[in-house]
Amino acid sequence: MSKGLDIVLKYFTEFNENQVAQLAALENLYHDWNSKINVISRKDINSLYEKHVLHSLSIAAVFDFPKGAEIIDIGTGGGFPGIPLAIFYPEVKFHLVDSINKKLKIIEAVKDKIDLPNVTTQHTRAEDIANKKFDFAVSRAVAPLKDLIRWSYPLLKKTKLKIDNAEGAETILRAGLISLKGGDLSDEISESGARPKIIELNSLFEEDFFKEKYLLYTTP
């Protein structure tokens, strides 16, 4: 097993044998593809599991998406957070969109290699999507919050979902936008006009990388 994968399994113990194999396969797949199409910076590719996989899975540490939920990953790039989340939630549907088609070719190759039937891709900008609605939108360091809100809110269903938290308590959540961001967000949040729920990721993970990293949840 990859040493890097240990950092994920330290926090997530519920993966079955197949899911662990899927996660383990990501290292060679992304190293290989990244040498052809640069989607992950060279300084980060050797920290794939910490800076990309575990970072993506911070959403799973906060939200327990119900079976059958439909989620759009806006500006997915090389497949983050969508691919790790699709591995974690095999019964949730993930639609990964990006305006750069060559990035989606990587995702299609990865999903075929590790068998992720709950992932679909679309070469488009989020604001150009029509006739599709989702329970949640997710995004990782793609654009300012005000733009993510403008793109995602028209794509959200007018639904409320029952979400079970880690303690087994039930929470009712409205369809919304979940974005992963870092740094000083005060101006960005102010400009968005939103009042997001903010989770500090260093309250979930002890590694230094997660200092000043945040999960924001907003609803229409």
N, C-alpha and C positions, 0 to 999 in steps of 0.2 A: 504493500500500500504506500502511496505517496506520503512523504513526511508532511508535505504541505496540507494534505487532506486532514491530518490530525487536528488542525486548528478548528475545522468545521465540526468534526465529530466530538470535540471537547464540549461544544455547546449544544449540539443536536444529537441526541442518543436514539431517536426514534426511527432512523432510517433502516429499512430492511436491506437484505443482502443485495438485491437488484439495484436499489437506489445508491448504495455505496459504490457498486461497480460503475454505475452511470457517472457519479461524481468523480471517481478515480480516473475515468477515461478522458475527462475534460482536459487534464494537463497536457497530454501528448497531442490531442486534437487542436487545442488552441496554440500550442507552441508551433505545430506544423503549419497551421493556417496563417498564423501571425507572421511567419517568415515569407509568406506570399502576399498577403494583404494586411497591412498594418492597422489593426483595430485596437490593440492594447499597446501602450507605450512600452518600449524596451525595458525601462527601469521597473515597470510594474509586472511584466509577464512572469517573472520568477516569484512574485508574490500573488499569483493568481487566486489562490484559495482564500487568503486574508483580504486582499484589497478588492476582489471582484465577487467571489462566490459567497464568502461570509457576509460581506457588505450587502449583497443582494438579499441574503436570507434574514437580514435584520427585520425585513417586512414580515417574515414568517414568525419571528420571535414576538411580534406585537399583534398580528392578525391571524386568526384561524379561519381561513376562507372555507365556506361550506361547499360540499360536493355539488358540482354543476354550475358553480359561479363562473362568470365570463369576465376576463380581465384583459385590458389592452395595455401593452408596454409601448409607451410613446418615445420615439427616438432610441430604439433598443441598442443601436450600435452593433457590437459583437454578440448581443444576446443577454445583456444584463440590465435589469434584474430578472428578465423573463425565463431564461434557461434554468438557473438554479431553482427558481420558484416552481417551475413546471415539474422538476424532479421531486421537489418536496411535496407538491400537491398533484398527484397523478390523476385525480378525478376533477380537477379544475381546468377550464379551457383558457389558454393564453394566446392572444393575438399580438404578434410582435411586428411593429411597423417602423420603417426608417425610410428616409428620402434617398439614401445611397444604396443602390441595389447590390453592389458587391459585398456589402456587409451581410445582407440577407442570404447570400450564397453560402457564407460560412455557417450561418444558423441552420440552413436547410441540411448542410452536410453533417453538422453536429447532431441534429435531431434524428436524422436517418441512422447515423452510426450507433447512437445509444438508445434508439427506439423511444422517441417521445411523441406519441400520437396526439397528445393534448396541446401541441404547439402548431400554430399556423402563422404564416408571414404575409406581409403585404408591402409592396414598394410604393409608398405614398407619403404625403405629409398628413399628419393627424387632422388638420383643418379641412382636408379634402375628402375625408371619409364620409360616405353617405349610406343610409339604410342599414346601419349597424349600431347597436347599443350595448353597453357593458355595465357590469355591476361596480367595477372599480377601474381606475386608470392608475398605472404605476409609471414612475420615471426616475432616472438616476442622472443627476448633474447634466441635464440637457439644455435647459433654458431658464430664464427668470420665472419666478412663481406666477407672475401676472400673465405671462404667455402660456404657461402650462394650464392655468385655469381657463383661459380663453379657448384653448384647443380642446381640452378634455371635457368641460362641462356639457357641451352640446351632445357628447357621445355617451353620457351617463343615463342609465335607466332611472326612472322615478320609483326606486324600490328601497325597501329596508330589509336587511338580512340579519338573521340570528347568527351571532358569532360567539363561539365558546372560547374563553380565555384559558390561560395555563392552569388556573385554579379550578377550572370546571364551571365557573360562573358564566351565565349567558348575558350577552350584550346585544342590543339592537343597534345596528349601524346603518346609516344612510349611504347610498351609493356615493362614492367620492373619489378624490385624487390623493394618492399616496406618493410623495416625492422624497427622494434621498438627496440631501444637500450638505454642504460644509461651509465653515467659516462664519463670519458675522452676517447674519441674515436680517438684521433689524431694518435696513433700508428696503431690502427686497420685499419683506413682508408688508411694510408700510405702503409701498407702491402698489402692491397687489390688492389692497383693500380687504384682504381676507383675515380671518382670525383662526389660524390653524392650531390644531392640537400638536404639540411639539414633544418628541421623545429624544432625549440625548442618548446617542448610541454607546457612549462610554458607560452608561448605566446598565447596558446589556453585555458588552464585551470589554475585557480588561486591556487589550492591546492598545499601544500608543496611537496606532493609526486611527482609532475611533474617537480620539479627542477632537472636539469641535466638529463632529459629524452628527447630523440630525435626521430624523424622520418627521415629515410634516404631513398631517392629514387634514384635508379641507373638504367641505361639502357645499353644493350649490345652495 
